Amino acid sequence: MRRIDLREYARSGPLPLSVAERGALGEIPSLTVEPHPGEDGVYHLKPGSTVGAVEVGGLSVLIQPKIGIPQLLSLACYAIGRVKLRRQDFDFPDADALPDVLALALASHARRAFAHGLLHGYRTEEEALHTVRGRIRFDEQIRRRLGVPLPVEVRYDEFTDDVLANRLVKAAAARLGRMRLRSRAARSGLGWIAATLDNVSPVEFPPNAVPEIGFDRLNLHYRDVVALSRLILRRSALEADRGEARAAGFLMDMNEVFQEFVTAALREALNVSDRVLRSDEGMRRRVALDEAGNIRLKPDLSWWDGPDCTFVGDAKYKRVRNDHVPNADLYQMLAYATALDLPGGLLIYAQGEAEPVVHEVMHSRKRLEVAALDLSGALDDTLARVKLLADRVTALRREARRVVRAA
């Protein structure tokens, strides 16, 4: 299988591609295929915001994130469950591909979790047995057996390791195991997980329906490995039909990762729940720009005190300078502030190094604030920068409440 290495938002050098290969590459989200001037069958590839690894049309394509794989996975795991995994947890010198890094990390965290003992729980079973166990299901016994005494329809609770947490870990290991792994240690680690969880039922979890798990003192040792398993199951796509090509791999849209991370980190810094600081997916009230309600709006971030919105913001995965903030983003934020009757809003960009900027909008007395979140360094460093953004959110809310009281 031919391997192609790319980097997020970086244009590749000229690459010869067959018609079939060019068509297959066109199925990868946000990847642009451009002809090389003057040469037939030669192209340049430029990834967009999607990073990861995918096998499609006889090609193995690796798209490295600008912030590096360890930092990317640290941010993504925090976003999915506020789990603080370190860069070292994903730093394997012998692994240069994202699936291998994930497999090694999953095996490492599984060993730590399983060292405290496999998680067990009670599961209700209903069976027909030749001995009585638990409670007899008299209605079913009469309906199914018509007076025959054996077998007996019973319901009982079984103490088993076939619980949701173990099913998630096993499913994540199986998902990675179907990818082309280059590291022998990665393949060995996944095999160890499968053997350890041999009694656990194999379950396929669709990417958009991966269940969450609540943690307490009894299962807290599983928190890291479950968060990583949920990330793998949510972001991997195996044998997914995409046009005529069939793609298998692990892909992450940096726009989604950044928005989810900023939302989770701000909630933690501000000590509020998802019912207070809501994402665009958690909007419970219809927000519209026009009186008729035809122009629908869904801001990335909004703070609700009961029925009243006191803050609005957007998270954008872009590198910007003070004088190059896209006008469309500012117009969008102005629409949010207008529709929600707020004095302003906050635009949060990724990887910027600019000082805070404030735009005073003419004739409206609205303030559009721009901030940039540097994602480099350790996770704790990034979370410390988020606390500075939380101060901005608090100041904007204070201003919104002051305006309401003055009115």
N, C-alpha and C positions, 0 to 999 in steps of 0.2 A: 504494500500500500504506500503510495507516494505521500510524503509529509510536506506540509507548507506551514512555516512559522510566520506569524504576523503579530503586530502590536496595535493596540487600541488607538484609533484615529491616525495611524501612521501609514503612509502610502508605500506599498512594496516596490521593489525593483521589477523590471520586466520578467514575466513568467510565461513560458509556452504552455498553452492549454488546448486540449481537444475540444470539439464542440460539446461532447458529453460532459467533460469536466467543467466547462464554462457554465453549462446549464445547471449542473449540480451545485456549484458555488452560489448561483443566484438564489438558491433556496435558503441560504444562511441569513438570518435577520440582520439588517443594517450593513451588510457587506456590499460594497460597490465594486463592480468589475468594469474597468475602463480599457479600451483598446490602446495598445502602444503605437504611436504614430509611425507609419512607414513600414510596419511589419505585420503580416497576416498571422493570425494564430498566437499572437503575443499580447499579454495584458498586464495591467497593473491592478492590484487589489488594495482596497482601502476599507478597513473595518470602521464601523461606527461605534455606538455605545455598547454593543454586545460583545462580551468576552467569554473565553472558555475553550472547550475542545469539542469538536464534532467530526464524525466520520460520515462522509456522504460521497456517493459516486466514485468510489475507489480512492478517495483523498482523505488524509488525516490532517485536519486543519486545527492549528493551535493559535489562539488569539490571546496574547498576554495583556493583562491590565497595566495601565501606567503606574498605579500605586503598588504593584507587586501582588503576587498570589497570597502570601501570608497576611498582608494587611486587608486585602479584599475579603478573605474568608473570616477574619476577625470581625470586620464591620458587619458582614452578612449574618454571622451567628448572633451578634448582639442585637441586630435588627429583628431577628426571628424569635428571640426569647430572652433578650437582655442578659445573655450569657457572655461573660468576659473571658474568651479564650485568647491566649497570648500569641504573638507572632511566632514564638518558638514552637508552638503546637503544630504549626504548618510549615516549619522550616526544615525540609529534608534535602540535603545536598545532592542526593542521588536521584531526585525526582524533578524533572523539568516540565512535566505536563500536569495540568490541573486534576484529571482523574486519578493519577498516581498519588498526588499530594493528598487528595481527599481519602483515598483508600488507606494510606499510611496513617493519616490522622484518625480515621474512624477506628482502625484496629488499635491504635494507641489508647484512645479514650475508652474503647470497649474493655480493654484489659484493666484499666483503672477502675471502671465501674463494676466489672464482674469480680474483681478481687475482693469486693465486700460481699459477694454472694449474688447469685442470679435473683432478680426480683421475682417474687411470687405474689399471687393474689387469688381470691376466690372467684370462681366462675360458675354460674348456674347451668346445669346440664339436665336435659330431659331425654330419658332413654327407656327402652323396654328390657328389663333384666330378669334373670331367673331367681334372684334374691332381692329382698326389699332393702333399699338404700334411700335414706332421706324420707320423702313423703310420697305416698301413693297418689297418683292422679286418677281418682275414682271415675270422674266423668269420661276421661280418655280410655280407661280400662273397660268401661261398659260399652262405649261407642266402638272401640276397635276389636275387643276380644269376645264380646257377646257371651259373657259368662265363663269363658275359659280362664282358669286361674293363672296359668303361666304362658308367656312371660308377663311380668308386672310392669305397668307404666308408672315410672317414678320421676320425681324431680329432686335433685340434690346439689349441694355446693361442693365443688372440687377445688382443692388448693393446688395450684399449678403454676408453672413458669410460662404458660402460653397466655401472656397478658399483652396489652397494647404496647407498652414500652419496648418489650423484647421483639414484638412483631415489627415495630418501626426500625429497630436496629437491623434485624434480619433482612427486611425489605431493602434498606439502603445498601447493605452489603451485596445483596443479589443484584441490585441495579448497577452498582459499580462493577461487579464481576462480569457483566455482559459487555463492558467496554474493553477496548484494546489497551491493556496495561503493560507498560514497558518494564516496570520494576518487579523483580522476583519477590522482594519483601512485601510489596503491596498485594500481590496475588496470594502469598502465603498468609498474610494477615486476614484477608477476606475468607480464606478457607478455614482458618481457626475460628472466626466468628460463626460461620455456618455450622461447624462441628459442635461448638459450644451450645448453639441454639437449635440443635437437631430436633428437639421435641416441640419447638414453637411452630405454629402454623404459618406457611408461606402466604402472604397477603400482598396484593398489588394495590398501591395507593396512587390514585390519579394526582398529578401535580397540583390541581386546584382543589383537592379534597384531602389534604394531609391533616389528620386530627391533631389537636393540641393536647397536652398533658399537664395536669396540675401537680405541683410538687409540695411535699411535706417532709418531715424528718425521716420518714420511712423509705422514701425513694429519691431523696435529694442527691445521692451519689450517682444517679443516672442523668442528672440534668444536662451535663455537657454532651454526653454521647447522644442523648435524645435530640438536643438542639442541632447537632451536626447531622444526624440522620434525617431530621425534618428538612434541613436545608438541601441535602442531596436529593430527597424525594420531590421537593418542590421545584428544583431547578434543572433536573435531568429530564431528558426526553429520549426515549429509546424506541427505535422502529416507528418513529412518528411519520405519518404520511405528509409530505410537503411537496405537492405537485407530483411529478413522475419519479423524483428521487425519494429514497427512504433514508432519513437521517437518524443517527444515534449519537448521543453525547451529553455534555453538561454545559449549559450556556446560561449566562447571567446578564441581564440588562442593567448597566450601571445606573441608568435613570431610576429604575425601580429600587435598586439596592440603596442608592443615596437617599431617596425619599423615605424609605422604610427606616433607615438608620437615623436620619435626622428626627423623624417623628418619635421613634422609641427613645432616643437619647434625650430629647427635650422633655418628654413625659417624665423620665427618670429625674432629670435635673430640676424640674418644676414640681415634682412629687404630685402628679395628677394622673388620672386614669384616662382610658380611651373614650370615656363618655364625656370628658371635659375638653381635652385637647384631641380633636377628631381629625382623622385623615380624610382624603377624598372618598375612600370606600366606606367610611363610617358616618357620612353625612345623613342625618335623620330628618333634616328640614330641607325643603326645596328652596334653592336660592336662584333668583332670576334677576336679570338686569332691567328688564322692561316690566311695565305694569301688567301686561297681559300674561306674563310668565312664559313667553316663548323662547327667550334667550337664557338657557340654563347655564349655571356656573357651578364648578366643583373645585374650590381651592384645595391645595394639598394639605393645608393646616388651618384649623379654625378653633377658637376657644369659646366655649359656650357656658354662660352662667344661667342655667335654666333655659328659657326661650331666647335669651339675648346673647348675641355674638359680641365679644369684646376684643377679639384679635383675629387677624387673617394674615396668612403667609403662604409662600410658595417655595419649594425646594427645586433647584435646577442644577443638573450635573453639567456645568459648563465652566470653562476658564475665561474670566473676563477681567478687564481693566476698568477703572472708574469711568473713563470716557467712552467705553465700548459696550455698555450694557445694552442688550438688544431692545429696541423700542417696543417690539411686540410684547416682551415680558413686562415692561412698565405699563403699557396700555392694559394688559390683563390684570395687573395688580390694582390699577386705578378702577377698573370695572368691579373688582371684588369689593374694594373700599366703598365705592358708590352704592352698590347693591345692598351691602350690609350696613350702610350709614355709619361708617367708621372714619375717624380722622386720618387714617393712613394704613399702611401695611408693610410687611417685611419680605424682601426677596433674598433667599439664601442660595449662594452659588458654591460649587465645589472647587477646591484646588486653587482658589484665587489668593493673591497676596496683597490685595489693595486695602487701603484704609477705608473705614466706613464712609458711605456716601448717603446724603439725604437730598432728595429732589422735592422742592416745594412746587406744587402744581398751581398754575395760574388760575385765578378766579374761583377756586374751589376750596382753598385752605386745607388741602390734603397733602400729607407727607409720605413719600415713597422711599423707604429706607432700603439700602443694599448692603448686604454683608457677605463675606466669603469665608468658607470653612476649609481650612487646610487639613487634608486627610492623611498626610504623611506622618511617619513616626509610629510610636506605640499607640495602642488603643486608648490607654489612660490619658495620653497627651491629647488625642482627638476629643475625648470626652471632656477634658478640662476646657478646651476651646468651645465646646457646645454650651458649657455653663455661662460663658460670656454672651452667647446668643440668647440664652434663657433670660439674662438681665435685660436684653433688648425687648424681648417679648413682654416681660413684666412692665417695662416703661411704657410700651405702646398700650397695654391694657389699662394702666393707670391714667393715661391721657384720654382713652376712650371713655372711661367712667367719669372723668372730670368734665368732659364735654357734655355727657348725658345729664349730669347734675346741674350744669350751668344752663342747659336748655329748659 
